[in-house]
Amino acid sequence: MSGIGREVRVALVGEQNSGVAAHRAIPLALEGAAKLGGIKLSAQWLDTESIGDARVLEGFDGIWCVPASPYRNMGGALTAIRYAREQQVAFLGTCGGFQHALIEYARNVLGWADAEHAETSPDAGQAIITPLACALVEASAAIRCTPDSRLGRAYGAKEIVERYRCSYGLKPGIEAALIESGMLISGRDPVGSVRAVELPGPGFFVATLFQPEQAALQGQVPPLVSAFVAACAGEGSSC
């Protein structure tokens, strides 16, 4: 179903904060991507406390789990991610959204009910999101895109450079279980650390530790956001 001629609705899951650069960038990124694609789009911020049993998400064409975690209600964020994954609603998770997408997947696909985030549960026995060996705060770094991944197709490149603002990532040693279960590691840094994941098959489910939206603050349309918006509009989402 094409987004042209109808309004595409995107839910932004997270607590809106104008002091967060990514939160200022996201509306600009969506606006630029929609304009470039000739798509009419509206975005609505949803606090994690408002997610409840996910009924509030019905009618949205896309869900973006945004940066700036810890969220007020981690359960709300995980419910939104699970809803997007199971209902095949176009999903993008960046920074904190990446981290929580992995936690949701670990709990509900891998069956690791005790999967946690070390920032909010530092003593957890199964923390799969742990401090990075080197924090990436206000940093730019190279990412190698996996061939024929949605990430690689969005950028049309084998290697990209993107901005980060994070201190936590996937715990080393976890990725084998993700790959065995069918998740694709679609982006790695030059030493092989996981920087982006996606789910193959129909739908659009991509999560990145980096923040592609920040390009909008320099007047650029982020390629990954364009791909997300196109998927929200039903254009090429199953590629």
C-alpha positions as CSV (number, residue, x, y, z in Angstrom):
1,M,0.0,0.0,0.0
2,S,1.6,3.3,-1.1
3,G,2.0,6.2,1.3
4,I,1.2,8.6,-1.5
5,G,-2.4,9.9,-1.1
6,R,-2.7,8.8,2.5
7,E,-1.0,9.8,5.7
8,V,1.6,7.5,7.1
9,R,1.7,7.4,10.9
10,V,4.9,6.8,12.9
11,A,5.0,6.2,16.6
12,L,8.1,7.6,18.4
13,V,8.5,5.5,21.5
14,G,10.4,7.2,24.3
15,E,10.3,10.2,26.5
16,Q,10.6,13.3,24.3
17,N,13.3,15.7,25.5
18,S,14.3,18.7,23.5
19,G,17.7,18.7,25.2
20,V,18.6,15.4,23.4
21,A,20.2,16.1,20.0
22,A,18.7,12.9,18.6
23,H,15.2,14.0,19.6
24,R,15.6,17.3,17.8
25,A,16.9,15.4,14.8
26,I,14.3,12.7,14.4
27,P,11.4,15.0,13.3
28,L,13.7,16.7,10.8
29,A,14.9,13.3,9.5
30,L,11.4,12.0,9.1
31,E,10.2,15.2,7.4
32,G,13.1,15.1,5.0
33,A,12.7,11.5,4.1
34,A,8.9,11.9,3.6
35,K,9.4,14.9,1.4
36,L,12.1,13.1,-0.7
37,G,9.7,10.1,-1.1
38,G,6.6,12.1,-1.8
39,I,5.0,10.7,1.3
40,K,2.6,12.5,3.7
41,L,3.7,11.6,7.2
42,S,2.8,12.4,10.8
43,A,4.8,11.4,13.8
44,Q,3.5,11.1,17.4
45,W,5.7,10.8,20.5
46,L,4.5,8.0,22.9
47,D,6.0,7.9,26.5
48,T,6.9,4.4,27.4
49,E,4.5,4.6,30.3
50,S,1.6,5.0,27.8
51,I,2.3,1.8,25.9
52,G,0.3,-0.5,28.2
53,D,-0.8,-3.7,26.4
54,A,0.2,-2.1,23.0
55,R,-3.4,-1.2,21.9
56,V,-2.2,2.4,21.7
57,L,0.1,1.3,18.8
58,E,-2.8,0.1,16.6
59,G,-3.1,2.1,13.4
60,F,0.6,3.2,13.3
61,D,2.5,2.3,10.1
62,G,5.9,2.4,11.8
63,I,7.5,2.4,15.2
64,W,10.8,4.1,16.0
65,C,12.2,3.3,19.4
66,V,14.3,6.4,20.1
67,P,17.6,7.1,21.9
68,A,17.9,8.5,25.5
69,S,17.3,5.5,27.6
70,P,16.9,4.4,30.4
71,Y,13.2,4.8,29.6
72,R,10.7,5.6,32.3
73,N,9.1,2.2,31.7
74,M,11.4,-0.4,30.2
75,G,8.5,-2.8,29.9
76,G,6.6,-0.3,27.7
77,A,9.5,0.0,25.3
78,L,9.9,-3.8,25.1
79,T,6.1,-4.2,24.5
80,A,6.3,-1.8,21.6
81,I,9.3,-3.6,20.1
82,R,7.6,-6.9,20.5
83,Y,4.4,-5.6,18.9
84,A,6.4,-4.3,15.9
85,R,8.3,-7.5,15.5
86,E,5.3,-9.9,15.8
87,Q,2.8,-7.7,13.8
88,Q,5.4,-6.9,11.2
89,V,5.0,-3.2,11.7
90,A,8.0,-1.3,10.2
91,F,10.5,-0.8,13.0
92,L,13.6,1.3,13.5
93,G,15.5,1.3,16.8
94,T,18.5,3.6,17.3
95,C,21.0,3.7,20.2
96,G,18.8,2.9,23.2
97,G,16.3,1.4,20.7
98,F,19.0,-0.9,19.5
99,Q,19.8,-2.0,23.0
100,H,16.2,-2.7,23.9
101,A,15.4,-4.4,20.6
102,L,18.1,-7.0,21.5
103,I,16.8,-7.4,25.0
104,E,13.2,-8.0,23.7
105,Y,14.6,-10.5,21.1
106,A,16.6,-12.3,23.7
107,R,13.7,-12.6,26.1
108,N,11.0,-13.5,23.7
109,V,12.8,-15.4,20.8
110,L,15.8,-16.9,22.5
111,G,13.8,-17.6,25.7
112,W,16.2,-15.8,28.0
113,A,13.6,-14.4,30.3
114,D,16.2,-12.8,32.6
115,A,18.0,-10.9,29.8
116,E,18.8,-7.4,31.1
117,H,20.5,-4.1,30.5
118,A,23.6,-3.5,32.8
119,E,22.8,0.2,33.1
120,T,19.5,-0.4,34.8
121,S,20.3,-3.9,36.3
122,P,24.0,-3.8,37.0
123,D,23.9,-6.9,39.2
124,A,21.9,-9.0,36.7
125,G,23.3,-12.4,35.9
126,Q,22.2,-12.3,32.3
127,A,23.0,-8.7,31.3
128,I,23.3,-8.9,27.5
129,I,23.8,-5.1,27.1
130,T,27.0,-4.1,28.9
131,P,29.4,-1.2,28.9
132,L,31.4,-0.7,25.7
133,A,35.1,-1.2,26.0
134,C,35.5,2.3,24.7
135,A,32.5,4.6,25.1
136,L,31.2,6.3,21.9
137,V,29.9,9.6,23.1
138,E,29.8,12.4,20.5
139,A,31.9,10.1,18.3
140,S,31.9,9.3,14.6
141,A,33.1,5.9,13.5
142,A,33.1,3.5,10.5
143,I,30.6,0.7,10.1
144,R,31.0,-2.1,7.6
145,C,27.7,-3.1,6.1
146,T,26.9,-6.8,5.5
147,P,26.3,-7.4,1.8
148,D,22.7,-7.6,0.7
149,S,21.4,-6.3,4.1
150,R,18.8,-3.7,4.4
151,L,21.4,-1.5,6.0
152,G,23.8,-1.9,3.0
153,R,21.0,-1.4,0.5
154,A,19.8,1.8,2.2
155,Y,23.2,3.4,2.0
156,G,24.4,1.8,-1.2
157,A,27.8,1.3,0.3
158,K,30.0,-1.3,1.9
159,E,31.3,1.0,4.5
160,I,29.7,4.1,6.1
161,V,30.6,6.6,8.9
162,E,28.0,7.5,11.4
163,R,27.6,9.3,14.7
164,Y,27.2,7.7,18.2
165,R,26.2,8.9,21.6
166,C,26.3,5.7,23.7
167,S,28.2,3.8,26.3
168,Y,26.5,0.4,26.1
169,G,26.4,-2.3,23.5
170,L,25.9,-6.0,22.9
171,K,27.9,-8.1,25.3
172,P,30.7,-10.0,23.5
173,G,29.9,-13.7,22.9
174,I,26.1,-13.2,22.5
175,E,26.0,-12.7,18.7
176,A,26.3,-16.4,17.9
177,A,23.0,-17.2,19.5
178,L,21.4,-14.3,17.7
179,I,22.7,-15.5,14.3
180,E,21.7,-19.1,15.0
181,S,18.1,-17.9,15.7
182,G,17.9,-16.1,12.4
183,M,18.9,-12.5,13.2
184,L,21.3,-10.8,10.8
185,I,24.2,-8.8,12.0
186,S,24.1,-6.1,9.3
187,G,26.7,-3.7,10.6
188,R,30.1,-4.1,12.4
189,D,32.8,-1.7,13.4
190,P,36.3,-2.3,11.9
191,V,37.2,-4.8,14.7
192,G,34.0,-6.8,14.3
193,S,31.9,-5.5,17.1
194,V,28.1,-5.5,16.4
195,R,26.7,-2.1,15.4
196,A,23.5,-3.0,13.6
197,V,21.1,-5.9,13.4
198,E,18.0,-6.7,11.4
199,L,15.5,-9.4,10.8
200,P,15.4,-11.0,7.3
201,G,12.2,-11.8,5.5
202,P,9.0,-9.7,5.1
203,G,8.7,-6.5,6.9
204,F,11.3,-4.0,8.0
205,F,13.0,-4.5,11.4
206,V,16.4,-2.7,11.7
207,A,18.2,-1.5,14.8
208,T,21.5,0.4,15.0
209,L,23.7,1.4,17.9
210,F,24.6,4.6,16.0
211,Q,22.2,7.5,15.5
212,P,21.7,8.0,11.7
213,E,19.1,10.7,12.5
214,Q,21.8,13.1,13.5
215,A,22.6,13.8,9.8
216,A,19.4,15.8,9.7
217,L,20.9,18.4,12.0
218,Q,23.3,19.1,9.1
219,G,20.5,19.3,6.6
220,Q,21.0,15.8,5.2
221,V,18.3,13.1,4.7
222,P,19.6,10.0,6.5
223,P,19.4,7.0,4.0
224,L,18.3,4.6,6.7
225,V,15.4,6.8,7.7
226,S,14.4,7.1,4.1
227,A,14.3,3.3,3.9
228,F,12.3,3.2,7.1
229,V,9.8,5.7,5.9
230,A,9.4,3.9,2.5
231,A,8.7,0.7,4.5
232,C,6.1,2.5,6.6
233,A,4.4,3.5,3.4
234,G,4.5,-0.1,2.1
235,E,7.1,0.6,-0.5
236,G,9.8,-2.1,-0.8
237,S,9.4,-3.2,2.8
238,S,9.9,-6.9,2.0
239,C,13.1,-6.4,0.0
